[in-house]
């Protein structure tokens, strides 16, 4: 580190700030850590790194924050990055949540891990200014048998000239060689491919069009409206949640024609995705029949495929966009005993 | 904060620059101190300290003897005992962990045995919140320990090493707490420096010299004899004098440390306070955020500053008086309240210090902020300064005590019922039935096939945030398929609880209760007995019938063993269902007592000096069977008919006789390091290798309900161990000893179980 790099732009406190939007398991936390380590330990800058924490598990949304500043400056702030100079989206599905893009500056860089083209992503993001960049980090990671995080780091290094690629590569090596030496070369290749394969375009709209104020989330309930004691008076409302972002590329496909209604899938599904209905069998006796899968809750664990004894009734397929929406069978959440059997009898006849 | 200037560092003790979190720095300090013993128990967000220390131990970097307690109460006892025996002792905890060990702490300080406890501050329940405020610290201040505060990761390292010297100082002899902010400091990486060489730390701390120890037969002593009046007051006066001396000793040790490292710690950190007319008083990380705001307001011409103590016990009264002498208005921001006390505890201490200075004219207001880890942004800090400026301007404190930035809520967003409650007829379907054969006394169980069981409405519904492939919910749901009628469910703290109840959401369609990590069995005892008592008094119709089920992880059965056994001995009409995923998965895969020998967990690493978990797995069903409750069983989701049948029986026994206990082995793909789709197969193999036999103990009579040997399905334990990343190292030749010890133990327990199956008297 002969010369400490100059930051292209900083906020009023002197920081260049990066926010990662990801889901647990993709390695965004580690990527943020490696980025901060490269900047602080190998490039002579000062900085900080931390992630958002809750009780959520693998597959749930997570944010990671990196701040870098001049070496002489102290880091004192502890709050999350609300206005990122660079926003890195690790999972395209997160773009469904509008707040992911919250707080961008007119000239912020937005990098998305996606198989879509740059033009498609520009359209989807609908930004007026700043820089949009895309990289198919999942494809790179699958081909290199790594995770998307080092591909994203490669892309970031390309987009941020002040980051020294060699410092990043050295950090990746140092991170993996201790515990997973066999992963060093693959991760360096992943980094290089991210660096080489990222595509970007700077938009030239009016600068004022883009600046989006960060909207701080407020609680749904407050001290006037919340039932006392933290009691939840509408339990079961978790069914409102959409868990599809937990999936990592695979999904069970259901073929009704091959299903024998044995119920084995229902016994092992941790997320209660199987939708059953009461129908009449050939002898007009009421029986339970598997209607389909409610993909809103499916996390893609594929335990059901493993448990299914009927050849081809449940199979694992690579999830393509729109498949789940097209094939989902929604839970009614009304107990089958309240179904009028005659109303559904047509299916069995 | 202490600013690092390389050129100021002593040339004799080179330091390394790194980017590390507060927890990493705490572990690094403990590693360099090389404590004799760390007694601890996992709790977020302090758990990482033990994990990192254990990891370094496995790499051969320290020789700290790590003891994971059966709960924080046990861990604190381990630490106390270890400290009486004369070596150096370390512990780390947070929140409920501090509260559960609370009664140990004044005993330790009152009997004058030093140790260091890192308190990684976190909100205390309830409701449960894992993030950071100072409500736990609020309790710690009354324990008689020295309390050092660490505002950032660098200070965590420094204070941890200083703490050893302070506590062991012959004029002090007190245990020391180092308190730093959960997540804000514990999990944030900052640029830090530490001694490159452990010797520098060893030279600084020297040897512990304890006047009395409990392991010297030539110098016998009695520790903890009972003491009534008039002696106790004198003992406490000694304690008070020791704390007074700590007030003198701490600046000397801070000065020594500054000499050595270049990092200065005054007793009270003052930021631009020299000519400040308005000040904000804050503890730990929030004070740093406020300093940025001071710079901004100073640039606008406002004379403002931040005052923030580096020690809390002894309370630095003189320095606070001095610093506030010319301050017109002070706003004290507190990350904890003492409800009904009209000002957090710290406010009263600051006000009291000011009252003792007759020349002081400072006007004081308190604002409670950031509870439950709510982020403290610069705009909120600025609002504190603005309030102070207004008070200074008007000369009046309109509202001396209030909360900052609370939300009334929008009535339009009031909770709406998403799911209709289940009616009795929705859940009473006759899918399972149990009858007692009056002649043989045996229960006759009839269960429907899986297809028909799908009609049972889910009492726990979709939308929970468990990991893909989690075995908890499939296992618990299978069990509930066997339960007819209304249920009330209690979960002890654990993954199953946290992922199903993130406020204001819940996956529990039926009535659900969570209380503490460890006393769910006691809590549900109270619920079920109140139900019965109110029914007896006619307040609830005689026909009403509810099955009460407590669900717990294996961790909950470690810390909650006492309440579970108490509930069993009292034989309440309820069910305890344990999902055993062989570790504290909710806090990040620390070993539990149910973790098998040699398993790799985050507190039982493998490496050149680490062999995985050091003792055999707990046999909880046999412990529960020894309480002579009417029904004990084991089950796995891979044998669903077996499990549903046992559920139906458990319900019958809970209704007619008393406590039923069952353990389900439950896959955790994340921490077992196994594919998401393999959970069912892995627990099936655990049964077939006889690690987890399927059996029941009914009125003391053992029946193996599935014998893999008779079915020709028995496989060696290695077939099971090789399926999981946490165990496959056991197949390597260098772990032959562990593998043999483990398979011998599996065989020993299996043979004994078969003997019990054969003989009704065993």
Interface residues (C-beta under 8 A of the other chain):
Chain A: X12 X13 X33 X36 X37 X40 X41 X46 X47 X48 X49 X50 X51 X53 X54 X55 X56 X57 X58 X59 X60 X74 X75 X76 X77 X78 X79 X80 X82 X216 X218 X219 X220 X221 X222 X223 X224 X225 X226 X227 X229 X230 X232 X233 X234 X235 X236 X237 X238 X239 X240 X241 X243 X246 X247 X248 X261 X262 X263 X264 X266 X267 X268 X269 X270 X271 X272 X273 X274 X276 X278 X287 X288 X290 X294 X296 X297 X299 X300 X301 X302 X303 X305 X306 X307 X331 X333 X334 X335 X336 X337 X338
Chain B: X1 X3 X17 X18 X19 X21 X45 X126 X127 X130 X131 X181 X183 X184 X185 X187 X188 X189 X190 X191 X285 X286 X288 X289 X291 X292 X296 X375 X376 X377 X378 X406 X407 X408 X409 X410 X411 X413 X414 X415 X416 X417 X418 X419 X420 X422 X423 X425 X426 X427 X429 X449 X450 X451 X452 X453 X454 X455 X457 X458 X460 X461 X462 X463 X464 X465 X466 X467 X468 X469 X470 X471 X472 X473 X474 X477 X478 X481 X495 X498 X499 X500 X501 X502 X503 X504 X505 X506 X507 X508 X509 X510 X511 X512 X586 X637 X640 X669 X670 X676 X677 X678 X679 X680 X681
